[in-house]
Amino acid sequence: MQSKAQIDQILRQKCEAKEIPGVVAMAATGNEVIYQGAFGKRDLSKDDPMTADSFSGSPP
């Protein structure tokens, strides 16, 4: 299994390389969150960073 630092590094590299504008990722078991990370920009025309609570789209 990849460590949190390894996952962070991969996601951060993809954003810095402009392969993706931003990403929020989470992994959980039935009992706990085991990974949470956010990288890149919420909106490429602004400087707002992606955050764990970033959401784009319509609520269900």
Secondary structure by P-SEA (a helix, b strand, c coil): cccaaaaaaaaaaaaaacccccbbbbbbcccccccccccccccccccccccccccccccc
